[in-house]
């Protein structure tokens, strides 16, 4: 069975929510390892107050990072596991 590949641009602007339905913000960009192509983090834009209260790593320009390992599913939304954020 072959997995369907989506271009990186299809993730930009998608809303990020927890599996419990709490909104975290929108995908602004993605960080990845250049040599292996491994995805590392999603950069959040328009972070909600809830997101700001989480102990998330930040970029040098104070943008919140969501580890790629926390992503459960990608469809109309990017769904993440809140347990993997803490």
N, C-alpha and C positions, 0 to 999 in steps of 0.2 A: 504494500500500500504506500503510495507516494503522498507526502504532505504537500499541501498547496502553499506556495510561497507568496508573501505579500510584500510589496515594496515598502521601504521605510517611510515614505511620505504618507502612506495610508494610516499610520499611527498618529501623525501630527494633528493636534487639535482634538483628539478623542478625550472624552471625559474619563477621569480615573476615579473609580469608586471601590470601596471595600466590599467584601462578600456580604457584609451586613447592610450595605446600601448607603454608607456614609460617603459623601462627596469629598474628594481630596483636591481636585483641580483638573487641569488639562495637560496633555502631553505637549511640551514645548520643543523638546529635543531628546536625543538618545546619546549616551556615551557608550563607546565600545573599545575593545582592545584591537588596535590596528593590525597587529600581526596575525592574530587568530580569527578576528571577526566576531569574537564573543561579546554579546551584549552585556553591559555592566549595570547601567542605571537609566531610568527615565528622569528627565528634568521637568519639573512641574511649573506651569505658569498659572497665574490666578489662584494661588494656593488659598484654601479656605481657612477659617479660624481653627477648625478641627485639625487641619494639617499642621498649622503653626504650633499647636500644642503637643504634637508628636515629637519624639526625640530623633528627628531625621538628620542625616548628614546633609551638608550644604555645600554649594559650589563657592568659589572665591567671590562671586558676585551675589552671595546670599540667596541663591535659588535652591529650593528643596530637591533632594534626590530620592527616588524610590528604587531600591535594588531590583534588578530584573528577576532575581530569584523569588521575589514576593508575588510575581504575576501568576494568577491562576488561569485566566482566560482572556482572549482578545476577540472582541466582536464589535458591536455598536459602542461598547464601553471597554475600557481596560479594567479588569477586575483583579484586585490584589487581596492577599491575605493579611489582615491587620496584625496577626500574631507574628508574621515574618518581618514586620516593620519595626517592632519593638526590640 
